[in-house]
């Protein structure tokens, strides 16, 4: 799976799951500031990503995530193993 494919899947999930306009979801979008996600939303996102990767995502990997691009990178690293 490419980073673009991962971005598309994550964008669709965020748009549907958090009722955010797909146009607002860019690689540079900040999860908390731009997309207005909170800590509960972040947990929901991690659960969805774990379904996508079929692996548990360590919390420390997600602590440094600030943008959609960061999320894509974390998922890509897990998938390419």
Beta strands, then each sheet from edge to edge (+ up, - down):
end
